[in-house]
Amino acid sequence: MINNDTYAPGYVSPPGLPEATYVGETSDGEQFTVADELSAFAEQSERRANAEIGQRLADARKFLRLRQETVAKRLCVTRQVISAIETGARPLKATELGVLCNLYRVAPNEILDIKRL
């Protein structure tokens, strides 16, 4: 077991919760754990990544002077879906990535920002 004093002096883990998982309490008294913090960080990172991918897709579409409506028809979705993808509100599906890359004439690694070693 990890000594809680190392992480949060004065805090005692609630009964039944391993010391290593307990982090502390919010200002309104709600308890949170390391798992809570990691989950929140992962969600935030995923939203940020979706927004960055969406921005690259929007830039590629605008470079070709395509309208969201035109792209939506090619994907068989609504314009609102294209907007949601481009703003990062909706994650991009792999099949959609392939169609969009062909339409925009870009490689998937450019949209996903994958660097070659």
N, CA, C and O atoms as CSV, one atom per row, in Angstrom:
chain,resi,resn,atom,element,x,y,z
A,1,MET,N,N,0.829,-1.185,0.000
A,1,MET,CA,C,0.000,0.000,0.000
A,1,MET,C,C,0.873,1.247,0.000
A,1,MET,O,O,1.948,1.289,0.598
A,2,ILE,N,N,0.370,2.252,-0.690
A,2,ILE,CA,C,1.060,3.534,-0.742
A,2,ILE,C,C,0.582,4.377,0.425
A,2,ILE,O,O,-0.607,4.403,0.740
A,3,ASN,N,N,1.494,5.051,1.050
A,3,ASN,CA,C,1.153,5.928,2.161
A,3,ASN,C,C,0.459,7.170,1.611
A,3,ASN,O,O,1.026,7.885,0.785
A,4,ASN,N,N,-0.762,7.428,2.065
A,4,ASN,CA,C,-1.523,8.590,1.592
A,4,ASN,C,C,-0.816,9.900,1.892
A,4,ASN,O,O,-1.002,10.874,1.162
A,5,ASP,N,N,-0.007,9.952,2.949
A,5,ASP,CA,C,0.672,11.193,3.308
A,5,ASP,C,C,1.590,11.677,2.190
A,5,ASP,O,O,1.888,12.868,2.103
A,6,THR,N,N,2.037,10.759,1.335
A,6,THR,CA,C,2.897,11.120,0.210
A,6,THR,C,C,2.125,11.968,-0.790
A,6,THR,O,O,2.692,12.880,-1.392
A,7,TYR,N,N,0.841,11.682,-0.975
A,7,TYR,CA,C,0.041,12.340,-2.002
A,7,TYR,C,C,-0.861,13.438,-1.468
A,7,TYR,O,O,-0.996,14.490,-2.091
A,8,ALA,N,N,-1.465,13.205,-0.343
A,8,ALA,CA,C,-2.407,14.178,0.206
A,8,ALA,C,C,-2.340,14.143,1.722
A,8,ALA,O,O,-3.124,13.448,2.367
A,9,PRO,N,N,-1.411,14.885,2.285
A,9,PRO,CA,C,-1.267,14.864,3.739
A,9,PRO,C,C,-2.586,15.200,4.437
A,9,PRO,O,O,-3.277,16.151,4.072
A,10,GLY,N,N,-2.914,14.399,5.441
A,10,GLY,CA,C,-4.116,14.650,6.208
A,10,GLY,C,C,-5.338,13.918,5.702
A,10,GLY,O,O,-6.335,13.821,6.418
A,11,TYR,N,N,-5.288,13.398,4.485
A,11,TYR,CA,C,-6.429,12.669,3.946
A,11,TYR,C,C,-6.347,11.214,4.375
A,11,TYR,O,O,-5.263,10.634,4.438
A,12,VAL,N,N,-7.465,10.650,4.659
A,12,VAL,CA,C,-7.563,9.230,4.982
A,12,VAL,C,C,-8.525,8.621,3.977
A,12,VAL,O,O,-9.613,9.149,3.746
A,13,SER,N,N,-8.123,7.513,3.386
A,13,SER,CA,C,-8.991,6.864,2.405
A,13,SER,C,C,-10.289,6.426,3.054
A,13,SER,O,O,-10.282,5.941,4.185
A,14,PRO,N,N,-11.407,6.590,2.351
A,14,PRO,CA,C,-12.677,6.108,2.876
A,14,PRO,C,C,-12.637,4.600,3.054
A,14,PRO,O,O,-11.878,3.929,2.354
A,15,PRO,N,N,-13.418,4.046,3.956
A,15,PRO,CA,C,-13.427,2.598,4.166
A,15,PRO,C,C,-13.751,1.868,2.863
A,15,PRO,O,O,-14.657,2.257,2.126
A,16,GLY,N,N,-13.001,0.811,2.599
A,16,GLY,CA,C,-13.240,-0.015,1.420
A,16,GLY,C,C,-12.571,0.487,0.151
A,16,GLY,O,O,-12.639,-0.193,-0.873
A,17,LEU,N,N,-11.931,1.642,0.176
A,17,LEU,CA,C,-11.263,2.174,-1.008
A,17,LEU,C,C,-9.757,2.089,-0.786
A,17,LEU,O,O,-9.248,2.666,0.175
A,18,PRO,N,N,-9.031,1.380,-1.659
A,18,PRO,CA,C,-7.577,1.274,-1.475
A,18,PRO,C,C,-6.930,2.656,-1.433
A,18,PRO,O,O,-7.332,3.569,-2.154
A,19,GLU,N,N,-5.940,2.787,-0.591
A,19,GLU,CA,C,-5.280,4.077,-0.414
A,19,GLU,C,C,-4.722,4.628,-1.715
A,19,GLU,O,O,-4.797,5.834,-1.949
A,20,ALA,N,N,-4.166,3.781,-2.566
A,20,ALA,CA,C,-3.512,4.235,-3.787
A,20,ALA,C,C,-4.495,4.842,-4.780
A,20,ALA,O,O,-4.077,5.578,-5.674
A,21,THR,N,N,-5.790,4.555,-4.650
A,21,THR,CA,C,-6.752,5.082,-5.614
A,21,THR,C,C,-7.399,6.376,-5.157
A,21,THR,O,O,-7.955,7.107,-5.977
A,22,TYR,N,N,-7.340,6.671,-3.883
A,22,TYR,CA,C,-8.018,7.854,-3.356
A,22,TYR,C,C,-7.172,9.104,-3.577
A,22,TYR,O,O,-5.980,9.117,-3.271
A,23,VAL,N,N,-7.789,10.141,-4.105
A,23,VAL,CA,C,-7.077,11.393,-4.325
A,23,VAL,C,C,-7.530,12.451,-3.339
A,23,VAL,O,O,-6.697,13.061,-2.668
A,24,GLY,N,N,-8.808,12.681,-3.235
A,24,GLY,CA,C,-9.265,13.715,-2.313
A,24,GLY,C,C,-10.712,14.073,-2.544
A,24,GLY,O,O,-11.506,13.263,-3.023
A,25,GLU,N,N,-11.039,15.300,-2.194
A,25,GLU,CA,C,-12.406,15.787,-2.304
A,25,GLU,C,C,-12.425,17.113,-3.033
A,25,GLU,O,O,-11.481,17.900,-2.956
A,26,THR,N,N,-13.521,17.347,-3.745
A,26,THR,CA,C,-13.719,18.631,-4.391
A,26,THR,C,C,-14.161,19.632,-3.338
A,26,THR,O,O,-14.407,19.262,-2.191
A,27,SER,N,N,-14.261,20.899,-3.722
A,27,SER,CA,C,-14.663,21.943,-2.766
A,27,SER,C,C,-16.063,21.721,-2.221
A,27,SER,O,O,-16.390,22.210,-1.140
A,28,ASP,N,N,-16.902,20.986,-2.959
A,28,ASP,CA,C,-18.251,20.719,-2.458
A,28,ASP,C,C,-18.359,19.360,-1.768
A,28,ASP,O,O,-19.462,18.875,-1.517
A,29,GLY,N,N,-17.199,18.739,-1.457
A,29,GLY,CA,C,-17.188,17.526,-0.669
A,29,GLY,C,C,-17.291,16.225,-1.450
A,29,GLY,O,O,-17.337,15.151,-0.849
A,30,GLU,N,N,-17.330,16.296,-2.773
A,30,GLU,CA,C,-17.416,15.081,-3.589
A,30,GLU,C,C,-16.037,14.431,-3.685
A,30,GLU,O,O,-15.045,15.094,-3.990
A,31,GLN,N,N,-15.990,13.140,-3.425
A,31,GLN,CA,C,-14.720,12.418,-3.475
A,31,GLN,C,C,-14.383,12.035,-4.909
A,31,GLN,O,O,-15.270,11.765,-5.718
A,32,PHE,N,N,-13.077,12.016,-5.213
A,32,PHE,CA,C,-12.640,11.563,-6.527
A,32,PHE,C,C,-11.386,10.714,-6.384
A,32,PHE,O,O,-10.659,10.804,-5.395
A,33,THR,N,N,-11.148,9.881,-7.405
A,33,THR,CA,C,-10.033,8.937,-7.367
A,33,THR,C,C,-9.098,9.176,-8.538
A,33,THR,O,O,-9.383,9.987,-9.419
A,34,VAL,N,N,-7.988,8.470,-8.539
A,34,VAL,CA,C,-7.050,8.519,-9.655
A,34,VAL,C,C,-7.761,8.084,-10.932
A,34,VAL,O,O,-7.562,8.685,-11.988
A,35,ALA,N,N,-8.581,7.052,-10.844
A,35,ALA,CA,C,-9.312,6.569,-12.016
A,35,ALA,C,C,-10.229,7.653,-12.572
A,35,ALA,O,O,-10.346,7.801,-13.789
A,36,ASP,N,N,-10.883,8.412,-11.689
A,36,ASP,CA,C,-11.734,9.526,-12.140
A,36,ASP,C,C,-10.910,10.548,-12.914
A,36,ASP,O,O,-11.310,11.010,-13.982
A,37,GLU,N,N,-9.766,10.888,-12.363
A,37,GLU,CA,C,-8.913,11.897,-12.993
A,37,GLU,C,C,-8.385,11.410,-14.344
A,37,GLU,O,O,-8.354,12.174,-15.308
A,38,LEU,N,N,-7.970,10.147,-14.416
A,38,LEU,CA,C,-7.486,9.595,-15.687
A,38,LEU,C,C,-8.590,9.544,-16.732
A,38,LEU,O,O,-8.352,9.832,-17.905
A,39,SER,N,N,-9.782,9.182,-16.317
A,39,SER,CA,C,-10.921,9.127,-17.227
A,39,SER,C,C,-11.245,10.514,-17.769
A,39,SER,O,O,-11.478,10.676,-18.967
A,40,ALA,N,N,-11.261,11.499,-16.903
A,40,ALA,CA,C,-11.543,12.873,-17.329
A,40,ALA,C,C,-10.463,13.376,-18.281
A,40,ALA,O,O,-10.765,14.050,-19.266
A,41,PHE,N,N,-9.205,13.050,-17.988
A,41,PHE,CA,C,-8.095,13.458,-18.860
A,41,PHE,C,C,-8.218,12.803,-20.231
A,41,PHE,O,O,-8.003,13.459,-21.250
A,42,ALA,N,N,-8.562,11.522,-20.268
A,42,ALA,CA,C,-8.714,10.806,-21.535
A,42,ALA,C,C,-9.845,11.402,-22.370
A,42,ALA,O,O,-9.706,11.565,-23.582
A,43,GLU,N,N,-10.957,11.723,-21.725
A,43,GLU,CA,C,-12.087,12.331,-22.442
A,43,GLU,C,C,-11.699,13.690,-23.012
A,43,GLU,O,O,-12.042,14.012,-24.150
A,44,GLN,N,N,-10.992,14.473,-22.231
A,44,GLN,CA,C,-10.558,15.790,-22.688
A,44,GLN,C,C,-9.580,15.655,-23.851
A,44,GLN,O,O,-9.663,16.413,-24.818
A,45,SER,N,N,-8.664,14.709,-23.771
A,45,SER,CA,C,-7.697,14.481,-24.844
A,45,SER,C,C,-8.386,14.029,-26.122
A,45,SER,O,O,-8.014,14.453,-27.217
A,46,GLU,N,N,-9.394,13.165,-25.983
A,46,GLU,CA,C,-10.131,12.686,-27.151
A,46,GLU,C,C,-10.900,13.827,-27.814
A,46,GLU,O,O,-10.917,13.932,-29.041
A,47,ARG,N,N,-11.533,14.679,-27.013
A,47,ARG,CA,C,-12.258,15.828,-27.576
A,47,ARG,C,C,-11.306,16.763,-28.315
A,47,ARG,O,O,-11.630,17.266,-29.391
A,48,ARG,N,N,-10.132,16.992,-27.735
A,48,ARG,CA,C,-9.139,17.861,-28.365
A,48,ARG,C,C,-8.658,17.251,-29.681
A,48,ARG,O,O,-8.527,17.958,-30.680
A,49,ALA,N,N,-8.395,15.950,-29.687
A,49,ALA,CA,C,-7.945,15.276,-30.909
A,49,ALA,C,C,-9.026,15.323,-31.983
A,49,ALA,O,O,-8.727,15.573,-33.151
A,50,ASN,N,N,-10.289,15.084,-31.597
A,50,ASN,CA,C,-11.388,15.151,-32.563
A,50,ASN,C,C,-11.493,16.543,-33.168
A,50,ASN,O,O,-11.736,16.681,-34.367
A,51,ALA,N,N,-11.313,17.578,-32.348
A,51,ALA,CA,C,-11.395,18.953,-32.836
A,51,ALA,C,C,-10.257,19.259,-33.805
A,51,ALA,O,O,-10.466,19.941,-34.809
A,52,GLU,N,N,-9.060,18.762,-33.514
A,52,GLU,CA,C,-7.913,18.998,-34.396
A,52,GLU,C,C,-8.087,18.282,-35.729
A,52,GLU,O,O,-7.799,18.853,-36.781
A,53,ILE,N,N,-8.552,17.048,-35.694
A,53,ILE,CA,C,-8.820,16.290,-36.918
A,53,ILE,C,C,-9.914,16.994,-37.720
A,53,ILE,O,O,-9.804,17.144,-38.937
A,54,GLY,N,N,-10.956,17.419,-37.034
A,54,GLY,CA,C,-12.049,18.130,-37.697
A,54,GLY,C,C,-11.578,19.404,-38.368
A,54,GLY,O,O,-12.019,19.727,-39.471
A,55,GLN,N,N,-10.690,20.127,-37.712
A,55,GLN,CA,C,-10.171,21.369,-38.295
A,55,GLN,C,C,-9.364,21.083,-39.557
A,55,GLN,O,O,-9.473,21.815,-40.540
A,56,ARG,N,N,-8.550,20.017,-39.535
A,56,ARG,CA,C,-7.775,19.663,-40.733
A,56,ARG,C,C,-8.704,19.261,-41.875
A,56,ARG,O,O,-8.447,19.586,-43.034
A,57,LEU,N,N,-9.796,18.545,-41.542
A,57,LEU,CA,C,-10.770,18.179,-42.571
A,57,LEU,C,C,-11.449,19.428,-43.138
A,57,LEU,O,O,-11.625,19.541,-44.351
A,58,ALA,N,N,-11.824,20.348,-42.281
A,58,ALA,CA,C,-12.466,21.588,-42.735
A,58,ALA,C,C,-11.513,22.386,-43.623
A,58,ALA,O,O,-11.926,22.926,-44.650
A,59,ASP,N,N,-10.246,22.460,-43.233
A,59,ASP,CA,C,-9.256,23.182,-44.033
A,59,ASP,C,C,-9.113,22.551,-45.419
A,59,ASP,O,O,-9.051,23.261,-46.422
A,60,ALA,N,N,-9.061,21.215,-45.473
A,60,ALA,CA,C,-8.926,20.518,-46.757
A,60,ALA,C,C,-10.153,20.753,-47.629
A,60,ALA,O,O,-10.031,20.977,-48.833
A,61,ARG,N,N,-11.339,20.701,-47.018
A,61,ARG,CA,C,-12.580,20.939,-47.763
A,61,ARG,C,C,-12.613,22.356,-48.319
A,61,ARG,O,O,-12.949,22.561,-49.486
A,62,LYS,N,N,-12.268,23.324,-47.494
A,62,LYS,CA,C,-12.287,24.725,-47.921
A,62,LYS,C,C,-11.235,24.999,-48.993
A,62,LYS,O,O,-11.463,25.803,-49.897
A,63,PHE,N,N,-10.093,24.340,-48.895
A,63,PHE,CA,C,-9.047,24.505,-49.905
A,63,PHE,C,C,-9.566,24.116,-51.284
A,63,PHE,O,O,-9.231,24.753,-52.283
A,64,LEU,N,N,-10.383,23.071,-51.333
A,64,LEU,CA,C,-10.969,22.611,-52.604
A,64,LEU,C,C,-12.267,23.347,-52.939
A,64,LEU,O,O,-12.907,23.064,-53.952
A,65,ARG,N,N,-12.648,24.289,-52.079
A,65,ARG,CA,C,-13.870,25.090,-52.263
A,65,ARG,C,C,-15.118,24.218,-52.377
A,65,ARG,O,O,-16.003,24.458,-53.198
A,66,LEU,N,N,-15.153,23.204,-51.526
A,66,LEU,CA,C,-16.326,22.338,-51.457
A,66,LEU,C,C,-17.223,22.808,-50.324
A,66,LEU,O,O,-16.741,23.299,-49.303
A,67,ARG,N,N,-18.493,22.659,-50.503
A,67,ARG,CA,C,-19.457,23.012,-49.463
A,67,ARG,C,C,-19.747,21.782,-48.607
A,67,ARG,O,O,-19.613,20.647,-49.064
A,68,GLN,N,N,-20.142,22.024,-47.368
A,68,GLN,CA,C,-20.484,20.914,-46.485
A,68,GLN,C,C,-21.610,20.073,-47.075
A,68,GLN,O,O,-21.615,18.852,-46.911
A,69,GLU,N,N,-22.546,20.690,-47.744
A,69,GLU,CA,C,-23.661,19.958,-48.362
A,69,GLU,C,C,-23.162,18.967,-49.403
A,69,GLU,O,O,-23.647,17.838,-49.474
A,70,THR,N,N,-22.185,19.391,-50.217
A,70,THR,CA,C,-21.619,18.528,-51.254
A,70,THR,C,C,-20.925,17.324,-50.637
A,70,THR,O,O,-21.093,16.194,-51.095
A,71,VAL,N,N,-20.143,17.578,-49.593
A,71,VAL,CA,C,-19.427,16.504,-48.905
A,71,VAL,C,C,-20.421,15.557,-48.237
A,71,VAL,O,O,-20.242,14.339,-48.262
A,72,ALA,N,N,-21.454,16.118,-47.649
A,72,ALA,CA,C,-22.475,15.305,-46.968
A,72,ALA,C,C,-23.132,14.336,-47.945
A,72,ALA,O,O,-23.362,13.175,-47.607
A,73,LYS,N,N,-23.429,14.795,-49.133
A,73,LYS,CA,C,-24.043,13.912,-50.138
A,73,LYS,C,C,-23.121,12.753,-50.496
A,73,LYS,O,O,-23.582,11.627,-50.682
A,74,ARG,N,N,-21.821,13.023,-50.595
A,74,ARG,CA,C,-20.853,11.953,-50.925
A,74,ARG,C,C,-20.762,10.917,-49.821
A,74,ARG,O,O,-20.512,9.741,-50.086
A,75,LEU,N,N,-20.966,11.351,-48.574
A,75,LEU,CA,C,-20.908,10.440,-47.426
A,75,LEU,C,C,-22.273,9.862,-47.068
A,75,LEU,O,O,-22.379,8.999,-46.196
A,76,CYS,N,N,-23.305,10.335,-47.738
A,76,CYS,CA,C,-24.688,9.916,-47.434
A,76,CYS,C,C,-25.070,10.256,-45.993
A,76,CYS,O,O,-25.674,9.453,-45.282
A,77,VAL,N,N,-24.703,11.457,-45.591
A,77,VAL,CA,C,-25.066,11.966,-44.267
A,77,VAL,C,C,-25.612,13.379,-44.446
A,77,VAL,O,O,-25.638,13.903,-45.560
A,78,THR,N,N,-26.042,13.987,-43.357
A,78,THR,CA,C,-26.540,15.356,-43.425
A,78,THR,C,C,-25.387,16.352,-43.309
A,78,THR,O,O,-24.280,15.999,-42.901
A,79,ARG,N,N,-25.666,17.591,-43.672
A,79,ARG,CA,C,-24.673,18.653,-43.524
A,79,ARG,C,C,-24.320,18.827,-42.052
A,79,ARG,O,O,-23.184,19.164,-41.720
A,80,GLN,N,N,-25.293,18.599,-41.166
A,80,GLN,CA,C,-25.049,18.749,-39.729
A,80,GLN,C,C,-24.007,17.740,-39.238
A,80,GLN,O,O,-23.233,18.044,-38.331
A,81,VAL,N,N,-23.983,16.550,-39.826
A,81,VAL,CA,C,-22.977,15.554,-39.450
A,81,VAL,C,C,-21.594,16.044,-39.852
A,81,VAL,O,O,-20.642,15.916,-39.083
A,82,ILE,N,N,-21.477,16.604,-41.050
A,82,ILE,CA,C,-20.179,17.138,-41.492
A,82,ILE,C,C,-19.745,18.261,-40.557
A,82,ILE,O,O,-18.578,18.333,-40.170
A,83,SER,N,N,-20.668,19.128,-40.199
A,83,SER,CA,C,-20.354,20.217,-39.275
A,83,SER,C,C,-19.892,19.663,-37.927
A,83,SER,O,O,-18.917,20.152,-37.357
A,84,ALA,N,N,-20.583,18.652,-37.421
A,84,ALA,CA,C,-20.215,18.056,-36.128
A,84,ALA,C,C,-18.832,17.416,-36.188
A,84,ALA,O,O,-18.064,17.511,-35.231
A,85,ILE,N,N,-18.512,16.771,-37.297
A,85,ILE,CA,C,-17.180,16.171,-37.460
A,85,ILE,C,C,-16.125,17.271,-37.487
A,85,ILE,O,O,-15.094,17.164,-36.824
A,86,GLU,N,N,-16.384,18.323,-38.251
A,86,GLU,CA,C,-15.395,19.396,-38.405
A,86,GLU,C,C,-15.186,20.199,-37.126
A,86,GLU,O,O,-14.117,20.777,-36.934
A,87,THR,N,N,-16.177,20.243,-36.259
A,87,THR,CA,C,-16.011,20.967,-34.992
A,87,THR,C,C,-15.513,20.063,-33.869
A,87,THR,O,O,-15.196,20.536,-32.778
A,88,GLY,N,N,-15.445,18.757,-34.142
A,88,GLY,CA,C,-14.980,17.816,-33.131
A,88,GLY,C,C,-16.080,17.336,-32.209
A,88,GLY,O,O,-15.811,16.609,-31.252
A,89,ALA,N,N,-17.325,17.732,-32.481
A,89,ALA,CA,C,-18.436,17.307,-31.634
A,89,ALA,C,C,-18.797,15.847,-31.862
A,89,ALA,O,O,-19.433,15.220,-31.014
A,90,ARG,N,N,-18.391,15.306,-33.004
A,90,ARG,CA,C,-18.672,13.904,-33.344
A,90,ARG,C,C,-17.383,13.271,-33.847
A,90,ARG,O,O,-16.718,13.832,-34.718
A,91,PRO,N,N,-17.022,12.107,-33.310
A,91,PRO,CA,C,-15.806,11.453,-33.788
A,91,PRO,C,C,-15.961,10.973,-35.226
A,91,PRO,O,O,-17.063,10.659,-35.675
A,92,LEU,N,N,-14.869,10.924,-35.921
A,92,LEU,CA,C,-14.815,10.483,-37.302
A,92,LEU,C,C,-14.700,8.963,-37.360
A,92,LEU,O,O,-13.883,8.373,-36.653
A,93,LYS,N,N,-15.513,8.331,-38.194
A,93,LYS,CA,C,-15.430,6.883,-38.385
A,93,LYS,C,C,-14.348,6.583,-39.420
A,93,LYS,O,O,-14.065,7.410,-40.287
A,94,ALA,N,N,-13.750,5.408,-39.327
A,94,ALA,CA,C,-12.681,5.020,-40.251
A,94,ALA,C,C,-13.165,5.032,-41.694
A,94,ALA,O,O,-12.437,5.471,-42.585
A,95,THR,N,N,-14.377,4.558,-41.935
A,95,THR,CA,C,-14.904,4.533,-43.304
A,95,THR,C,C,-15.084,5.956,-43.840
A,95,THR,O,O,-14.838,6.220,-45.016
A,96,GLU,N,N,-15.511,6.861,-42.970
A,96,GLU,CA,C,-15.668,8.258,-43.383
A,96,GLU,C,C,-14.319,8.877,-43.697
A,96,GLU,O,O,-14.191,9.652,-44.645
A,97,LEU,N,N,-13.310,8.536,-42.902
A,97,LEU,CA,C,-11.966,9.051,-43.151
A,97,LEU,C,C,-11.495,8.658,-44.539
A,97,LEU,O,O,-10.939,9.483,-45.264
A,98,GLY,N,N,-11.714,7.396,-44.917
A,98,GLY,CA,C,-11.296,6.942,-46.236
A,98,GLY,C,C,-11.982,7.698,-47.358
A,98,GLY,O,O,-11.330,8.117,-48.314
A,99,VAL,N,N,-13.278,7.875,-47.252
A,99,VAL,CA,C,-14.036,8.596,-48.293
A,99,VAL,C,C,-13.582,10.054,-48.365
A,99,VAL,O,O,-13.375,10.587,-49.455
A,100,LEU,N,N,-13.429,10.692,-47.217
A,100,LEU,CA,C,-13.023,12.096,-47.195
A,100,LEU,C,C,-11.607,12.284,-47.737
A,100,LEU,O,O,-11.344,13.248,-48.456
A,101,CYS,N,N,-10.707,11.384,-47.403
A,101,CYS,CA,C,-9.339,11.490,-47.914
A,101,CYS,C,C,-9.319,11.360,-49.433
A,101,CYS,O,O,-8.590,12.084,-50.111
A,102,ASN,N,N,-10.114,10.443,-49.965
A,102,ASN,CA,C,-10.203,10.320,-51.428
A,102,ASN,C,C,-10.797,11.579,-52.047
A,102,ASN,O,O,-10.302,12.077,-53.058
A,103,LEU,N,N,-11.849,12.084,-51.442
A,103,LEU,CA,C,-12.515,13.277,-51.951
A,103,LEU,C,C,-11.596,14.501,-51.882
A,103,LEU,O,O,-11.554,15.301,-52.817
A,104,TYR,N,N,-10.871,14.643,-50.788
A,104,TYR,CA,C,-10.009,15.809,-50.587
A,104,TYR,C,C,-8.608,15.612,-51.169
A,104,TYR,O,O,-7.797,16.538,-51.182
A,105,ARG,N,N,-8.337,14.410,-51.646
A,105,ARG,CA,C,-7.028,14.087,-52.235
A,105,ARG,C,C,-5.880,14.316,-51.250
A,105,ARG,O,O,-4.866,14.934,-51.578
A,106,VAL,N,N,-6.070,13.804,-50.044
A,106,VAL,CA,C,-5.029,13.864,-49.014
A,106,VAL,C,C,-4.850,12.473,-48.414
A,106,VAL,O,O,-5.755,11.640,-48.473
A,107,ALA,N,N,-3.697,12.234,-47.847
A,107,ALA,CA,C,-3.425,10.955,-47.183
A,107,ALA,C,C,-4.010,10.973,-45.773
A,107,ALA,O,O,-4.031,12.016,-45.120
A,108,PRO,N,N,-4.482,9.821,-45.307
A,108,PRO,CA,C,-5.022,9.761,-43.933
A,108,PRO,C,C,-4.039,10.258,-42.881
A,108,PRO,O,O,-4.446,10.892,-41.908
A,109,ASN,N,N,-2.739,9.976,-43.066
A,109,ASN,CA,C,-1.773,10.415,-42.052
A,109,ASN,C,C,-1.672,11.949,-41.988
A,109,ASN,O,O,-1.261,12.496,-40.965
A,110,GLU,N,N,-2.038,12.634,-43.058
A,110,GLU,CA,C,-2.058,14.102,-43.012
A,110,GLU,C,C,-3.225,14.593,-42.157
A,110,GLU,O,O,-3.081,15.539,-41.383
A,111,ILE,N,N,-4.378,13.943,-42.301
A,111,ILE,CA,C,-5.550,14.339,-41.523
A,111,ILE,C,C,-5.373,13.954,-40.051
A,111,ILE,O,O,-5.717,14.719,-39.151
A,112,LEU,N,N,-4.833,12.761,-39.828
A,112,LEU,CA,C,-4.631,12.286,-38.462
A,112,LEU,C,C,-3.374,12.838,-37.822
A,112,LEU,O,O,-3.131,12.634,-36.632
A,113,ASP,N,N,-2.565,13.549,-38.623
A,113,ASP,CA,C,-1.307,14.162,-38.160
A,113,ASP,C,C,-0.343,13.119,-37.611
A,113,ASP,O,O,0.230,13.273,-36.533
A,114,ILE,N,N,-0.183,12.043,-38.399
A,114,ILE,CA,C,0.743,10.975,-38.023
A,114,ILE,C,C,2.068,11.243,-38.726
A,114,ILE,O,O,2.127,11.360,-39.950
A,115,LYS,N,N,3.108,11.335,-37.945
A,115,LYS,CA,C,4.440,11.575,-38.486
A,115,LYS,C,C,5.136,10.258,-38.776
A,115,LYS,O,O,5.068,9.321,-37.980
A,116,ARG,N,N,5.798,10.191,-39.905
A,116,ARG,CA,C,6.581,8.986,-40.220
A,116,ARG,C,C,7.911,9.048,-39.493
A,116,ARG,O,O,8.488,10.120,-39.312
A,117,LEU,N,N,8.384,7.894,-39.083
A,117,LEU,CA,C,9.662,7.826,-38.372
A,117,LEU,C,C,10.815,7.835,-39.333
A,117,LEU,O,O,11.971,7.783,-38.911
